[in-house]
Amino acid sequence: MKITAFNGSPKAERGNTYVMVDAFLAGARSAGAETENILLAKKKIDPCTACNACWLKTPGKCSRRDDMEELLAATIASDVVVFATPVYVDNVTGLMKNFMDRLIPIGDPHWEKDENGECRHVMRNAKPRKIVVISNCGFPQQSHFQVLRLFFRRVARNISAELIAEIYRDGGGVLTAPTPELQPLIAGYKLLVEKAGRETVERSRLSADTIAALERPLLPAPNYVDNYMSYVNKRCDDILSKRGG
């Protein structure tokens, strides 16, 4: 099984998303998968211009000359594609959206109906047929992933794929925090994400126990949300005061 993760964080290796993807792919490799971690921040991806050349002039091949040619090849060669992104304005990052827009060469201009009678494009390539979503946000509540949960269900429908795993982490800033007291919690969470990677390879889905564990607060303390909010606000005030803001 080939699993390719496309990380849409502008922070690349320095981001909280990278911590999650790295753990997930480690778990997948432990179950025998071949993995690749592609950082979109290090690729040149121009916006899609909707010229339709990839559909009607050079079928399956984009007219723009940038790094999407290799990224399309990696997508098509994968059994599982991981879309990894922090939450920006309740959605994916601009990097990720650019990448996803440029995936249209895997489709075909012809239409078909899905099992519910809704129109969608025919897929040109047989793969990928399975997708995974990994995301984190700064706010300490899982409710901030409502848009992504719906968005990627629609994406999966549109490309005739199966959404086999979703890993969402609120309070994502904790994952890269240097605080010594938090390191055991961070290490434990990484092990949980590794388990999700193994299950993705072994079962093509996550167990109910793993899903429940992934949705639990990273810091299960009383008044977690209020305390987290107070900490962030104080930190902002401290930084602004030092800069004369």
N, C-alpha and C positions, 0 to 999 in steps of 0.2 A: 504494500500500500504506500502510495506517495502522498504526503500531506505538505501543502505549501501554505505558509502564513504570509499574508500581505499586511504589514504594519503601517497604518496611516498616521502615526503620531509624528508631528514635526520635531519632537525631541529625540527621535530614533532610539539609540541604546540608553539614553539618559531618562527615558520616560517610564511611567508606571505601567504602561501597556506592554513595554518590553519585558518587564518582570513576569507578567502573566503569560505572555506568549512563550518565553523561554522555558518556564515551568511546564506548560502544556506540551510543548514539543519534546521535552525531556521524557515526559511520561509516555508519549507516543512512540518514541524511539525505544524505550524499554520494552514495549510490546511488539517490536519488530518493524515499525514503520520507517520509511525513508522520509526525512523531513528537510524543509528549507525555510529559512526565515528571511523574507525580503523586506527591507526598509524603504518605503516609498519616498521618504525624505531625501534619500540619496540617489533618486532616479529623476530623470527629466521626463515629465508627463505634461504635454500640452493639453489644453481644454479641447473637448470634442466640439466640432463646428457644425455637426449634423449635415455634412455634405453628402452623406449616403453613398460615398464611393465604395466603402467596404461591403455594401449590400448590392449595388447595381453596376459598378464599374470594374472593381477588382475584388470580387466576392471573397470575404474572409480576410482581406488585407487592408489595413488602414492607409490612407494617403499621406498621413503625417509621418515624419521621420524623427523619431525620438526613442526613448527606452521602452515604449509600450510593445514594440514588436517582440522583445524577449519576455516581457511580462505576460503577453497573450499566450506565448508558447508554453510558459510555465503553468499558466492557468489550465490550458487544454490538457497538458500532460499529467495533471494531478487527479487523484481519486477523491481527495477532500481538499477544499479550499477554505482557509481561515481568513475571515475579514476581521482585522483587529484595529480598533480605533478608540481614542478617548472621546468623551462626549463634548462636542462644541455646539453651543446654542441648541441643545436638545437633540442633536443629530450627529452624523459622522463628520469628520474633519474635511476641510476643503481638499486636502491631499487624497483622501479616500474617495471622495465624491468624483474628483477628476479621474481617478483610476477606474472607478466603476462605470462612469460614463463612457470611457474608452474601451470597455469590454464588449461593445455592441457588435464587433466583427464575429463573435461566437454565435450570434443570432443570424436570422435570415429575414428578408423583407416580407416573406409570406406569413399569413396569419393562420392560427388554429384556435379551437376552443378547448379550454381545460375541462376537468371533470364536472365543473359547476356551470359550464356553458359560457364562461367569461373568455373574451378574446385575449390572445397573447401572441408573441412572435414564435415561429418555429425555431428550434435550436439547430445550428449548423453542425456543431460538434457533439459527440456523445458524452463527453466529460467536460466539466465536473458534474456529478450527479448528487454530491453531498457537500454541504457547507456548514461551517462552524462560525459562531460570532464570539469575539472576546472584546470586552469593553470595560472601561472604568470612568468614574467621574469624581470630581472633587467634593460634591455634596454628600452628606452622610445618610442618604436614603435611597433605597432601591427603586422608589417611584420615579426617579429621574431617567430611567431606562424605558419608560412607556413608549416613546416614539421609536426607539431602536427595535423593540420587540415587535411592533407592527411593521416597521419598515423592512426588516429582514425576512419576515414572513411573506411580504409582497415580493421581495427580490427573489426568494426561493421559488415562488409561484411563477414569476416572470421568466426564469431561466430553467424551468422544469427540473428543479433540484429539490433535494430533501434537506431541511434544516435539522441536523441531528444533535446539535449541542449549542447552548447559549451560556456564556460565563460572564456575568456582570458583577462588578465590584464597586460599591459606593465607598466614599472615603478613600479613594485611590491613592491620595497623597501619602497615606501611611506606608504604602509598599516601598517607598524609597526614603522613608524617614531614618535618620541616623541614630535616633534615640535608643539607647541600649535596652531599656525596658520593653520596647516593642519588638525586638528581634525574635523572641520565641513565637510571638503571634504571627509575624511575617513568615517565619520558617514553616510554621504549621499550615498557613494558607497556601504556600507554595506546594507543599506535599499534597494538599487537597486538589490543586489545579493539575499537578502531575497525575493524580489518580484519574481525573477527568480525561486527560490525554490518553491514558492506557485504556480506559473504557471505550473511548471513541474508536480505537483500533480493534479492540477485542469484541465489542458489542454493537458498534455503529450507533450507539446511543449512550446516554448517561443513566445510571441507576437512579431510582427515586431518592435513595438516601444521599447520593452525591448531589443531586439537584437541590435538595433541602439544605444540605450543608453549605453549598455555594451561595445560597440566598440569605444565610444568617449574617448578622452584623459582624464585622471584623473585630470590633471592640465591644463585646457584650456586657457593657457596664450600665448601671442606672443613670438615667438622664444623659445617655450617650449623645444624642443629637444636640441638646442644649449645650452640653460641655464642649462638644466639637466646635459648634458655632462660636462660642465664647472664645475658644482658643484661637480660631482663625481671625476673628475680629481684633483680638488683642495683638496678634502678630502683625496684622495689617497696620494697626495704629503705631506699633513700635517702628516698623520700617518707614512709614510716612514721617514720623517725628524726626527720625535720624536724617531724613532727606529734606526736612523743612516743609513737608507737605501739609 
